[in-house]
Amino acid sequence: MNTIFFSLLAIFSLFIFMNLGKIKASKKQTDRDNRINRFGSKRGTVNQKQNRSKIIEGEAEEINDEAEK
């Protein structure tokens, strides 16, 4: 009796899981500029590619903590 009950429960759970898996995020959620890059992919939207190309040129200088004392 327990086997039948848990088998039916497992089948029902899988059915619910598969049907809920078809629900997707809206375009507003997926096509935003500040999206987290979970998988490390190199591709992105046009806005993301433009934001990455902003490089600030300058010179590095060493900070000496002893000079401030």
PQR file of N, CA, C, O and H, with PARSE charges and radii, in Angstrom:
ATOM      1  N   MET A   1       0.829  -1.197   0.000 -0.4000 1.5000
ATOM      2  CA  MET A   1       0.000   0.000   0.000 -0.0000 2.0000
ATOM      3  C   MET A   1       0.873   1.260   0.000  0.5500 1.7000
ATOM      4  O   MET A   1       0.593   2.219  -0.719 -0.5500 1.4000
ATOM      5  N   ASN A   2       1.934   1.244   0.816 -0.4000 1.5000
ATOM      6  CA  ASN A   2       2.853   2.390   0.853 -0.0000 2.0000
ATOM      7  C   ASN A   2       3.536   2.598  -0.492  0.5500 1.7000
ATOM      8  O   ASN A   2       3.734   3.734  -0.924 -0.5500 1.4000
ATOM      9  H   ASN A   2       2.161   0.464   1.400  0.4000 1.0000
ATOM     10  N   THR A   3       3.896   1.504  -1.151 -0.4000 1.5000
ATOM     11  CA  THR A   3       4.577   1.596  -2.442 -0.0000 2.0000
ATOM     12  C   THR A   3       3.683   2.271  -3.476  0.5500 1.7000
ATOM     13  O   THR A   3       4.137   3.124  -4.239 -0.5500 1.4000
ATOM     14  H   THR A   3       3.735   0.582  -0.800  0.4000 1.0000
ATOM     15  N   ILE A   4       2.425   1.889  -3.495 -0.4000 1.5000
ATOM     16  CA  ILE A   4       1.483   2.486  -4.448 -0.0000 2.0000
ATOM     17  C   ILE A   4       1.295   3.972  -4.153  0.5500 1.7000
ATOM     18  O   ILE A   4       1.290   4.795  -5.068 -0.5500 1.4000
ATOM     19  H   ILE A   4       2.057   1.196  -2.875  0.4000 1.0000
ATOM     20  N   PHE A   5       1.143   4.308  -2.889 -0.4000 1.5000
ATOM     21  CA  PHE A   5       0.943   5.708  -2.502 -0.0000 2.0000
ATOM     22  C   PHE A   5       2.137   6.569  -2.889  0.5500 1.7000
ATOM     23  O   PHE A   5       1.967   7.632  -3.486 -0.5500 1.4000
ATOM     24  H   PHE A   5       1.147   3.639  -2.145  0.4000 1.0000
ATOM     25  N   PHE A   6       3.337   6.122  -2.557 -0.4000 1.5000
ATOM     26  CA  PHE A   6       4.531   6.913  -2.864 -0.0000 2.0000
ATOM     27  C   PHE A   6       4.830   6.936  -4.363  0.5500 1.7000
ATOM     28  O   PHE A   6       5.380   7.918  -4.860 -0.5500 1.4000
ATOM     29  H   PHE A   6       3.475   5.258  -2.072  0.4000 1.0000
ATOM     30  N   SER A   7       4.484   5.888  -5.082 -0.4000 1.5000
ATOM     31  CA  SER A   7       4.641   5.891  -6.533 -0.0000 2.0000
ATOM     32  C   SER A   7       3.723   6.922  -7.169  0.5500 1.7000
ATOM     33  O   SER A   7       4.147   7.682  -8.040 -0.5500 1.4000
ATOM     34  H   SER A   7       4.037   5.090  -4.678  0.4000 1.0000
ATOM     35  N   LEU A   8       2.471   6.949  -6.739 -0.4000 1.5000
ATOM     36  CA  LEU A   8       1.526   7.946  -7.251 -0.0000 2.0000
ATOM     37  C   LEU A   8       1.960   9.361  -6.874  0.5500 1.7000
ATOM     38  O   LEU A   8       1.827  10.286  -7.674 -0.5500 1.4000
ATOM     39  H   LEU A   8       2.127   6.331  -6.032  0.4000 1.0000
ATOM     40  N   LEU A   9       2.473   9.527  -5.670 -0.4000 1.5000
ATOM     41  CA  LEU A   9       2.965  10.831  -5.235 -0.0000 2.0000
ATOM     42  C   LEU A   9       4.152  11.280  -6.085  0.5500 1.7000
ATOM     43  O   LEU A   9       4.249  12.453  -6.446 -0.5500 1.4000
ATOM     44  H   LEU A   9       2.581   8.775  -5.020  0.4000 1.0000
ATOM     45  N   ALA A  10       5.052  10.355  -6.404 -0.4000 1.5000
ATOM     46  CA  ALA A  10       6.213  10.682  -7.234 -0.0000 2.0000
ATOM     47  C   ALA A  10       5.783  11.050  -8.653  0.5500 1.7000
ATOM     48  O   ALA A  10       6.297  12.011  -9.226 -0.5500 1.4000
ATOM     49  H   ALA A  10       4.973   9.403  -6.111  0.4000 1.0000
ATOM     50  N   ILE A  11       4.858  10.303  -9.216 -0.4000 1.5000
ATOM     51  CA  ILE A  11       4.370  10.590 -10.567 -0.0000 2.0000
ATOM     52  C   ILE A  11       3.666  11.940 -10.599  0.5500 1.7000
ATOM     53  O   ILE A  11       3.880  12.726 -11.521 -0.5500 1.4000
ATOM     54  H   ILE A  11       4.440   9.523  -8.751  0.4000 1.0000
ATOM     55  N   PHE A  12       2.837  12.214  -9.613 -0.4000 1.5000
ATOM     56  CA  PHE A  12       2.133  13.489  -9.533 -0.0000 2.0000
ATOM     57  C   PHE A  12       3.124  14.650  -9.386  0.5500 1.7000
ATOM     58  O   PHE A  12       2.960  15.697 -10.013 -0.5500 1.4000
ATOM     59  H   PHE A  12       2.663  11.575  -8.864  0.4000 1.0000
ATOM     60  N   SER A  13       4.139  14.456  -8.564 -0.4000 1.5000
ATOM     61  CA  SER A  13       5.153  15.501  -8.366 -0.0000 2.0000
ATOM     62  C   SER A  13       5.917  15.778  -9.651  0.5500 1.7000
ATOM     63  O   SER A  13       6.166  16.936  -9.986 -0.5500 1.4000
ATOM     64  H   SER A  13       4.273  13.606  -8.055  0.4000 1.0000
ATOM     65  N   LEU A  14       6.289  14.736 -10.370 -0.4000 1.5000
ATOM     66  CA  LEU A  14       6.983  14.919 -11.642 -0.0000 2.0000
ATOM     67  C   LEU A  14       6.094  15.625 -12.662  0.5500 1.7000
ATOM     68  O   LEU A  14       6.573  16.467 -13.422 -0.5500 1.4000
ATOM     69  H   LEU A  14       6.087  13.795 -10.098  0.4000 1.0000
ATOM     70  N   PHE A  15       4.817  15.292 -12.685 -0.4000 1.5000
ATOM     71  CA  PHE A  15       3.884  15.936 -13.594 -0.0000 2.0000
ATOM     72  C   PHE A  15       3.792  17.429 -13.295  0.5500 1.7000
ATOM     73  O   PHE A  15       3.838  18.245 -14.216 -0.5500 1.4000
ATOM     74  H   PHE A  15       4.428  14.608 -12.068  0.4000 1.0000
ATOM     75  N   ILE A  16       3.663  17.792 -12.034 -0.4000 1.5000
ATOM     76  CA  ILE A  16       3.600  19.202 -11.632 -0.0000 2.0000
ATOM     77  C   ILE A  16       4.907  19.909 -11.977  0.5500 1.7000
ATOM     78  O   ILE A  16       4.886  21.026 -12.494 -0.5500 1.4000
ATOM     79  H   ILE A  16       3.626  17.128 -11.286  0.4000 1.0000
ATOM     80  N   PHE A  17       6.040  19.274 -11.698 -0.4000 1.5000
ATOM     81  CA  PHE A  17       7.351  19.863 -11.974 -0.0000 2.0000
ATOM     82  C   PHE A  17       7.534  20.132 -13.467  0.5500 1.7000
ATOM     83  O   PHE A  17       8.024  21.193 -13.853 -0.5500 1.4000
ATOM     84  H   PHE A  17       6.057  18.367 -11.277  0.4000 1.0000
ATOM     85  N   MET A  18       7.144  19.177 -14.299 -0.4000 1.5000
ATOM     86  CA  MET A  18       7.287  19.351 -15.743 -0.0000 2.0000
ATOM     87  C   MET A  18       6.384  20.462 -16.263  0.5500 1.7000
ATOM     88  O   MET A  18       6.783  21.206 -17.159 -0.5500 1.4000
ATOM     89  H   MET A  18       6.746  18.315 -13.985  0.4000 1.0000
ATOM     90  N   ASN A  19       5.199  20.586 -15.729 -0.4000 1.5000
ATOM     91  CA  ASN A  19       4.296  21.646 -16.184 -0.0000 2.0000
ATOM     92  C   ASN A  19       4.751  23.014 -15.711  0.5500 1.7000
ATOM     93  O   ASN A  19       4.613  23.989 -16.449 -0.5500 1.4000
ATOM     94  H   ASN A  19       4.875  19.981 -15.002  0.4000 1.0000
ATOM     95  N   LEU A  20       5.287  23.117 -14.512 -0.4000 1.5000
ATOM     96  CA  LEU A  20       5.782  24.397 -14.028 -0.0000 2.0000
ATOM     97  C   LEU A  20       7.087  24.781 -14.707  0.5500 1.7000
ATOM     98  O   LEU A  20       7.432  25.962 -14.749 -0.5500 1.4000
ATOM     99  H   LEU A  20       5.399  22.324 -13.912  0.4000 1.0000
ATOM    100  N   GLY A  21       7.817  23.812 -15.238 -0.4000 1.5000
ATOM    101  CA  GLY A  21       9.061  24.089 -15.939 -0.0000 2.0000
ATOM    102  C   GLY A  21       8.857  24.835 -17.238  0.5500 1.7000
ATOM    103  O   GLY A  21       9.803  25.419 -17.767 -0.5500 1.4000
ATOM    104  H   GLY A  21       7.537  22.853 -15.203  0.4000 1.0000
ATOM    105  N   LYS A  22       7.653  24.830 -17.763 -0.4000 1.5000
ATOM    106  CA  LYS A  22       7.361  25.527 -19.011 -0.0000 2.0000
ATOM    107  C   LYS A  22       7.185  27.024 -18.796  0.5500 1.7000
ATOM    108  O   LYS A  22       7.234  27.789 -19.760 -0.5500 1.4000
ATOM    109  H   LYS A  22       6.884  24.355 -17.334  0.4000 1.0000
ATOM    110  N   ILE A  23       6.983  27.457 -17.561 -0.4000 1.5000
ATOM    111  CA  ILE A  23       6.794  28.873 -17.263 -0.0000 2.0000
ATOM    112  C   ILE A  23       8.156  29.559 -17.351  0.5500 1.7000
ATOM    113  O   ILE A  23       9.118  29.141 -16.706 -0.5500 1.4000
ATOM    114  H   ILE A  23       6.943  26.836 -16.779  0.4000 1.0000
ATOM    115  N   LYS A  24       8.221  30.600 -18.146 -0.4000 1.5000
ATOM    116  CA  LYS A  24       9.495  31.299 -18.356 -0.0000 2.0000
ATOM    117  C   LYS A  24       9.392  32.731 -17.868  0.5500 1.7000
ATOM    118  O   LYS A  24       8.299  33.262 -17.667 -0.5500 1.4000
ATOM    119  H   LYS A  24       7.439  30.940 -18.669  0.4000 1.0000
ATOM    120  N   ALA A  25      10.543  33.342 -17.683 -0.4000 1.5000
ATOM    121  CA  ALA A  25      10.598  34.748 -17.276 -0.0000 2.0000
ATOM    122  C   ALA A  25      10.185  35.629 -18.446  0.5500 1.7000
ATOM    123  O   ALA A  25      10.299  35.240 -19.609 -0.5500 1.4000
ATOM    124  H   ALA A  25      11.430  32.911 -17.846  0.4000 1.0000
ATOM    125  N   SER A  26       9.713  36.802 -18.122 -0.4000 1.5000
ATOM    126  CA  SER A  26       9.291  37.741 -19.164 -0.0000 2.0000
ATOM    127  C   SER A  26      10.511  38.374 -19.827  0.5500 1.7000
ATOM    128  O   SER A  26      11.622  38.291 -19.304 -0.5500 1.4000
ATOM    129  H   SER A  26       9.621  37.118 -17.178  0.4000 1.0000
ATOM    130  N   LYS A  27      10.297  39.007 -20.983 -0.4000 1.5000
ATOM    131  CA  LYS A  27      11.386  39.695 -21.684 -0.0000 2.0000
ATOM    132  C   LYS A  27      11.977  40.810 -20.833  0.5500 1.7000
ATOM    133  O   LYS A  27      13.176  41.078 -20.904 -0.5500 1.4000
ATOM    134  H   LYS A  27       9.395  39.074 -21.408  0.4000 1.0000
ATOM    135  N   LYS A  28      11.136  41.464 -20.025 -0.4000 1.5000
ATOM    136  CA  LYS A  28      11.619  42.548 -19.168 -0.0000 2.0000
ATOM    137  C   LYS A  28      12.634  42.017 -18.152  0.5500 1.7000
ATOM    138  O   LYS A  28      13.578  42.719 -17.790 -0.5500 1.4000
ATOM    139  H   LYS A  28      10.162  41.247 -19.968  0.4000 1.0000
ATOM    140  N   GLN A  29      12.439  40.778 -17.693 -0.4000 1.5000
ATOM    141  CA  GLN A  29      13.364  40.198 -16.723 -0.0000 2.0000
ATOM    142  C   GLN A  29      14.635  39.671 -17.375  0.5500 1.7000
ATOM    143  O   GLN A  29      15.713  39.759 -16.788 -0.5500 1.4000
ATOM    144  H   GLN A  29      11.672  40.207 -17.987  0.4000 1.0000
ATOM    145  N   THR A  30      14.519  39.127 -18.580 -0.4000 1.5000
ATOM    146  CA  THR A  30      15.681  38.499 -19.202 -0.0000 2.0000
ATOM    147  C   THR A  30      16.551  39.452 -20.007  0.5500 1.7000
ATOM    148  O   THR A  30      17.739  39.178 -20.174 -0.5500 1.4000
ATOM    149  H   THR A  30      13.643  39.055 -19.056  0.4000 1.0000
ATOM    150  N   ASP A  31      16.014  40.562 -20.514 -0.4000 1.5000
ATOM    151  CA  ASP A  31      16.770  41.474 -21.361 -0.0000 2.0000
ATOM    152  C   ASP A  31      17.116  42.772 -20.651  0.5500 1.7000
ATOM    153  O   ASP A  31      16.973  43.847 -21.233 -0.5500 1.4000
ATOM    154  H   ASP A  31      15.048  40.784 -20.378  0.4000 1.0000
ATOM    155  N   ARG A  32      17.558  42.696 -19.433 -0.4000 1.5000
ATOM    156  CA  ARG A  32      17.916  43.918 -18.712 -0.0000 2.0000
ATOM    157  C   ARG A  32      19.431  44.119 -18.753  0.5500 1.7000
ATOM    158  O   ARG A  32      20.181  43.177 -19.008 -0.5500 1.4000
ATOM    159  H   ARG A  32      17.674  41.823 -18.960  0.4000 1.0000
ATOM    160  N   ASP A  33      19.868  45.335 -18.505 -0.4000 1.5000
ATOM    161  CA  ASP A  33      21.282  45.684 -18.624 -0.0000 2.0000
ATOM    162  C   ASP A  33      22.133  45.144 -17.478  0.5500 1.7000
ATOM    163  O   ASP A  33      23.289  44.783 -17.699 -0.5500 1.4000
ATOM    164  H   ASP A  33      19.259  46.101 -18.299  0.4000 1.0000
ATOM    165  N   ASN A  34      21.602  45.079 -16.277 -0.4000 1.5000
ATOM    166  CA  ASN A  34      22.408  44.676 -15.113 -0.0000 2.0000
ATOM    167  C   ASN A  34      22.174  43.216 -14.731  0.5500 1.7000
ATOM    168  O   ASN A  34      22.129  42.882 -13.547 -0.5500 1.4000
ATOM    169  H   ASN A  34      20.663  45.372 -16.097  0.4000 1.0000
ATOM    170  N   ARG A  35      22.028  42.364 -15.712 -0.4000 1.5000
ATOM    171  CA  ARG A  35      21.771  40.950 -15.480 -0.0000 2.0000
ATOM    172  C   ARG A  35      23.024  40.258 -14.949  0.5500 1.7000
ATOM    173  O   ARG A  35      24.128  40.568 -15.397 -0.5500 1.4000
ATOM    174  H   ARG A  35      22.065  42.635 -16.674  0.4000 1.0000
ATOM    175  N   ILE A  36      22.881  39.349 -14.026 -0.4000 1.5000
ATOM    176  CA  ILE A  36      24.001  38.609 -13.457 -0.0000 2.0000
ATOM    177  C   ILE A  36      24.468  37.562 -14.470  0.5500 1.7000
ATOM    178  O   ILE A  36      23.649  36.839 -15.038 -0.5500 1.4000
ATOM    179  H   ILE A  36      21.984  39.097 -13.662  0.4000 1.0000
ATOM    180  N   ASN A  37      25.756  37.480 -14.693 -0.4000 1.5000
ATOM    181  CA  ASN A  37      26.335  36.530 -15.635 -0.0000 2.0000
ATOM    182  C   ASN A  37      26.677  35.253 -14.880  0.5500 1.7000
ATOM    183  O   ASN A  37      27.798  35.094 -14.395 -0.5500 1.4000
ATOM    184  H   ASN A  37      26.421  38.067 -14.231  0.4000 1.0000
ATOM    185  N   ARG A  38      25.720  34.351 -14.780 -0.4000 1.5000
ATOM    186  CA  ARG A  38      25.899  33.137 -13.983 -0.0000 2.0000
ATOM    187  C   ARG A  38      26.845  32.136 -14.613  0.5500 1.7000
ATOM    188  O   ARG A  38      27.570  31.447 -13.895 -0.5500 1.4000
ATOM    189  H   ARG A  38      24.810  34.479 -15.174  0.4000 1.0000
ATOM    190  N   PHE A  39      26.863  32.033 -15.941 -0.4000 1.5000
ATOM    191  CA  PHE A  39      27.590  30.976 -16.601 -0.0000 2.0000
ATOM    192  C   PHE A  39      28.883  31.445 -17.245  0.5500 1.7000
ATOM    193  O   PHE A  39      29.579  30.646 -17.871 -0.5500 1.4000
ATOM    194  H   PHE A  39      26.275  32.592 -16.524  0.4000 1.0000
ATOM    195  N   GLY A  40      29.219  32.715 -17.107 -0.4000 1.5000
ATOM    196  CA  GLY A  40      30.465  33.231 -17.636 -0.0000 2.0000
ATOM    197  C   GLY A  40      30.510  33.317 -19.147  0.5500 1.7000
ATOM    198  O   GLY A  40      31.590  33.259 -19.735 -0.5500 1.4000
ATOM    199  H   GLY A  40      28.653  33.363 -16.598  0.4000 1.0000
ATOM    200  N   SER A  41      29.370  33.453 -19.781 -0.4000 1.5000
ATOM    201  CA  SER A  41      29.368  33.525 -21.236 -0.0000 2.0000
ATOM    202  C   SER A  41      29.907  34.874 -21.699  0.5500 1.7000
ATOM    203  O   SER A  41      29.791  35.872 -20.988 -0.5500 1.4000
ATOM    204  H   SER A  41      28.493  33.500 -19.304  0.4000 1.0000
ATOM    205  N   LYS A  42      30.482  34.900 -22.859 -0.4000 1.5000
ATOM    206  CA  LYS A  42      31.086  36.110 -23.404 -0.0000 2.0000
ATOM    207  C   LYS A  42      30.070  36.964 -24.146  0.5500 1.7000
ATOM    208  O   LYS A  42      30.310  38.150 -24.369 -0.5500 1.4000
ATOM    209  H   LYS A  42      30.576  34.089 -23.437  0.4000 1.0000
ATOM    210  N   ARG A  43      28.947  36.386 -24.529 -0.4000 1.5000
ATOM    211  CA  ARG A  43      27.974  37.149 -25.292 -0.0000 2.0000
ATOM    212  C   ARG A  43      27.135  38.021 -24.372  0.5500 1.7000
ATOM    213  O   ARG A  43      27.039  37.763 -23.172 -0.5500 1.4000
ATOM    214  H   ARG A  43      28.752  35.422 -24.348  0.4000 1.0000
ATOM    215  N   GLY A  44      26.537  39.041 -24.935 -0.4000 1.5000
ATOM    216  CA  GLY A  44      25.705  39.952 -24.169 -0.0000 2.0000
ATOM    217  C   GLY A  44      24.914  40.850 -25.105  0.5500 1.7000
ATOM    218  O   GLY A  44      25.061  40.776 -26.325 -0.5500 1.4000
ATOM    219  H   GLY A  44      26.616  39.251 -25.910  0.4000 1.0000
ATOM    220  N   THR A  45      24.100  41.673 -24.543 -0.4000 1.5000
ATOM    221  CA  THR A  45      23.322  42.592 -25.360 -0.0000 2.0000
ATOM    222  C   THR A  45      24.211  43.725 -25.838  0.5500 1.7000
ATOM    223  O   THR A  45      25.353  43.848 -25.397 -0.5500 1.4000
ATOM    224  H   THR A  45      23.981  41.733 -23.552  0.4000 1.0000
ATOM    225  N   VAL A  46      23.707  44.537 -26.720 -0.4000 1.5000
ATOM    226  CA  VAL A  46      24.473  45.663 -27.259 -0.0000 2.0000
ATOM    227  C   VAL A  46      24.863  46.621 -26.148  0.5500 1.7000
ATOM    228  O   VAL A  46      25.983  47.131 -26.140 -0.5500 1.4000
ATOM    229  H   VAL A  46      22.779  44.437 -27.079  0.4000 1.0000
ATOM    230  N   ASN A  47      23.958  46.874 -25.209 -0.4000 1.5000
ATOM    231  CA  ASN A  47      24.256  47.789 -24.104 -0.0000 2.0000
ATOM    232  C   ASN A  47      25.392  47.266 -23.235  0.5500 1.7000
ATOM    233  O   ASN A  47      26.236  48.037 -22.780 -0.5500 1.4000
ATOM    234  H   ASN A  47      23.048  46.460 -25.215  0.4000 1.0000
ATOM    235  N   GLN A  48      25.412  45.945 -23.003 -0.4000 1.5000
ATOM    236  CA  GLN A  48      26.479  45.383 -22.183 -0.0000 2.0000
ATOM    237  C   GLN A  48      27.820  45.495 -22.889  0.5500 1.7000
ATOM    238  O   GLN A  48      28.835  45.758 -22.243 -0.5500 1.4000
ATOM    239  H   GLN A  48      24.726  45.319 -23.373  0.4000 1.0000
ATOM    240  N   LYS A  49      27.844  45.298 -24.211 -0.4000 1.5000
ATOM    241  CA  LYS A  49      29.103  45.390 -24.948 -0.0000 2.0000
ATOM    242  C   LYS A  49      29.629  46.816 -24.957  0.5500 1.7000
ATOM    243  O   LYS A  49      30.840  47.028 -24.894 -0.5500 1.4000
ATOM    244  H   LYS A  49      27.020  45.084 -24.735  0.4000 1.0000
ATOM    245  N   GLN A  50      28.739  47.797 -25.034 -0.4000 1.5000
ATOM    246  CA  GLN A  50      29.159  49.187 -25.006 -0.0000 2.0000
ATOM    247  C   GLN A  50      29.697  49.559 -23.635  0.5500 1.7000
ATOM    248  O   GLN A  50      30.661  50.319 -23.543 -0.5500 1.4000
ATOM    249  H   GLN A  50      27.755  47.625 -25.085  0.4000 1.0000
ATOM    250  N   ASN A  51      29.098  49.043 -22.567 -0.4000 1.5000
ATOM    251  CA  ASN A  51      29.550  49.363 -21.217 -0.0000 2.0000
ATOM    252  C   ASN A  51      30.919  48.763 -20.919  0.5500 1.7000
ATOM    253  O   ASN A  51      31.691  49.349 -20.160 -0.5500 1.4000
ATOM    254  H   ASN A  51      28.315  48.426 -22.642  0.4000 1.0000
ATOM    255  N   ARG A  52      31.234  47.616 -21.495 -0.4000 1.5000
ATOM    256  CA  ARG A  52      32.513  46.966 -21.236 -0.0000 2.0000
ATOM    257  C   ARG A  52      33.672  47.709 -21.882  0.5500 1.7000
ATOM    258  O   ARG A  52      34.802  47.618 -21.402 -0.5500 1.4000
ATOM    259  H   ARG A  52      30.607  47.140 -22.111  0.4000 1.0000
ATOM    260  N   SER A  53      33.416  48.444 -22.961 -0.4000 1.5000
ATOM    261  CA  SER A  53      34.496  49.066 -23.706 -0.0000 2.0000
ATOM    262  C   SER A  53      34.954  50.393 -23.105  0.5500 1.7000
ATOM    263  O   SER A  53      35.832  51.040 -23.676 -0.5500 1.4000
ATOM    264  H   SER A  53      32.498  48.518 -23.351  0.4000 1.0000
ATOM    265  N   LYS A  54      34.401  50.812 -21.996 -0.4000 1.5000
ATOM    266  CA  LYS A  54      34.794  52.073 -21.382 -0.0000 2.0000
ATOM    267  C   LYS A  54      36.041  51.856 -20.522  0.5500 1.7000
ATOM    268  O   LYS A  54      35.956  51.405 -19.380 -0.5500 1.4000
ATOM    269  H   LYS A  54      33.688  50.286 -21.532  0.4000 1.0000
ATOM    270  N   ILE A  55      37.179  52.181 -21.087 -0.4000 1.5000
ATOM    271  CA  ILE A  55      38.452  52.011 -20.394 -0.0000 2.0000
ATOM    272  C   ILE A  55      38.991  53.395 -20.068  0.5500 1.7000
ATOM    273  O   ILE A  55      39.030  54.268 -20.935 -0.5500 1.4000
ATOM    274  H   ILE A  55      37.248  52.547 -22.015  0.4000 1.0000
ATOM    275  N   ILE A  56      39.397  53.598 -18.849 -0.4000 1.5000
ATOM    276  CA  ILE A  56      39.936  54.882 -18.422 -0.0000 2.0000
ATOM    277  C   ILE A  56      41.457  54.770 -18.416  0.5500 1.7000
ATOM    278  O   ILE A  56      42.029  53.945 -17.704 -0.5500 1.4000
ATOM    279  H   ILE A  56      39.365  52.889 -18.144  0.4000 1.0000
ATOM    280  N   GLU A  57      42.096  55.607 -19.213 -0.4000 1.5000
ATOM    281  CA  GLU A  57      43.552  55.600 -19.290 -0.0000 2.0000
ATOM    282  C   GLU A  57      44.129  56.455 -18.163  0.5500 1.7000
ATOM    283  O   GLU A  57      43.532  57.456 -17.768 -0.5500 1.4000
ATOM    284  H   GLU A  57      41.631  56.277 -19.791  0.4000 1.0000
ATOM    285  N   GLY A  58      45.274  56.061 -17.658 -0.4000 1.5000
ATOM    286  CA  GLY A  58      45.917  56.845 -16.614 -0.0000 2.0000
ATOM    287  C   GLY A  58      47.248  56.237 -16.241  0.5500 1.7000
ATOM    288  O   GLY A  58      47.672  55.233 -16.813 -0.5500 1.4000
ATOM    289  H   GLY A  58      45.759  55.247 -17.979  0.4000 1.0000
ATOM    290  N   GLU A  59      47.899  56.851 -15.281 -0.4000 1.5000
ATOM    291  CA  GLU A  59      49.190  56.355 -14.815 -0.0000 2.0000
ATOM    292  C   GLU A  59      49.045  55.840 -13.391  0.5500 1.7000
ATOM    293  O   GLU A  59      48.243  56.353 -12.610 -0.5500 1.4000
ATOM    294  H   GLU A  59      47.555  57.667 -14.816  0.4000 1.0000
ATOM    295  N   ALA A  60      49.821  54.833 -13.067 -0.4000 1.5000
ATOM    296  CA  ALA A  60      49.804  54.263 -11.730 -0.0000 2.0000
ATOM    297  C   ALA A  60      50.882  54.936 -10.897  0.5500 1.7000
ATOM    298  O   ALA A  60      51.980  55.205 -11.385 -0.5500 1.4000
ATOM    299  H   ALA A  60      50.473  54.416 -13.701  0.4000 1.0000
ATOM    300  N   GLU A  61      50.567  55.202  -9.661 -0.4000 1.5000
ATOM    301  CA  GLU A  61      51.592  55.723  -8.773 -0.0000 2.0000
ATOM    302  C   GLU A  61      51.569  54.933  -7.468  0.5500 1.7000
ATOM    303  O   GLU A  61      50.522  54.471  -7.015 -0.5500 1.4000
ATOM    304  H   GLU A  61      49.675  54.984  -9.265  0.4000 1.0000
ATOM    305  N   GLU A  62      52.736  54.795  -6.887 -0.4000 1.5000
ATOM    306  CA  GLU A  62      52.874  54.012  -5.669 -0.0000 2.0000
ATOM    307  C   GLU A  62      52.455  54.849  -4.469  0.5500 1.7000
ATOM    308  O   GLU A  62      52.806  56.024  -4.363 -0.5500 1.4000
ATOM    309  H   GLU A  62      53.587  55.170  -7.255  0.4000 1.0000
ATOM    310  N   ILE A  63      51.709  54.236  -3.578 -0.4000 1.5000
ATOM    311  CA  ILE A  63      51.270  54.916  -2.368 -0.0000 2.0000
ATOM    312  C   ILE A  63      52.184  54.466  -1.239  0.5500 1.7000
ATOM    313  O   ILE A  63      52.326  53.271  -0.982 -0.5500 1.4000
ATOM    314  H   ILE A  63      51.424  53.281  -3.664  0.4000 1.0000
ATOM    315  N   ASN A  64      52.791  55.413  -0.580 -0.4000 1.5000
ATOM    316  CA  ASN A  64      53.705  55.121   0.502 -0.0000 2.0000
ATOM    317  C   ASN A  64      53.052  55.566   1.810  0.5500 1.7000
ATOM    318  O   ASN A  64      52.857  56.761   2.032 -0.5500 1.4000
ATOM    319  H   ASN A  64      52.675  56.384  -0.789  0.4000 1.0000
ATOM    320  N   ASP A  65      52.719  54.619   2.666 -0.4000 1.5000
ATOM    321  CA  ASP A  65      52.056  54.932   3.930 -0.0000 2.0000
ATOM    322  C   ASP A  65      52.988  55.634   4.921  0.5500 1.7000
ATOM    323  O   ASP A  65      52.526  56.405   5.763 -0.5500 1.4000
ATOM    324  H   ASP A  65      52.878  53.648   2.486  0.4000 1.0000
ATOM    325  N   GLU A  66      54.281  55.378   4.829 -0.4000 1.5000
ATOM    326  CA  GLU A  66      55.220  55.961   5.772 -0.0000 2.0000
ATOM    327  C   GLU A  66      55.380  57.466   5.554  0.5500 1.7000
ATOM    328  O   GLU A  66      55.719  58.173   6.502 -0.5500 1.4000
ATOM    329  H   GLU A  66      54.656  54.752   4.145  0.4000 1.0000
ATOM    330  N   ALA A  67      55.158  57.967   4.382 -0.4000 1.5000
ATOM    331  CA  ALA A  67      55.314  59.385   4.097 -0.0000 2.0000
ATOM    332  C   ALA A  67      54.223  60.211   4.772  0.5500 1.7000
ATOM    333  O   ALA A  67      54.431  61.388   5.065 -0.5500 1.4000
ATOM    334  H   ALA A  67      54.883  57.392   3.612  0.4000 1.0000
ATOM    335  N   GLU A  68      53.064  59.606   5.022 -0.4000 1.5000
ATOM    336  CA  GLU A  68      51.949  60.330   5.648 -0.0000 2.0000
ATOM    337  C   GLU A  68      52.120  60.494   7.146  0.5500 1.7000
ATOM    338  O   GLU A  68      51.504  61.385   7.731 -0.5500 1.4000
ATOM    339  H   GLU A  68      52.895  58.649   4.784  0.4000 1.0000
ATOM    340  N   LYS A  69      52.929  59.672   7.785 -0.4000 1.5000
ATOM    341  CA  LYS A  69      53.077  59.695   9.247 -0.0000 2.0000
ATOM    342  C   LYS A  69      53.898  60.800   9.739  0.5500 1.7000
ATOM    343  O   LYS A  69      54.099  60.929  10.947 -0.5500 1.4000
ATOM    344  H   LYS A  69      53.429  58.948   7.310  0.4000 1.0000
TER
END
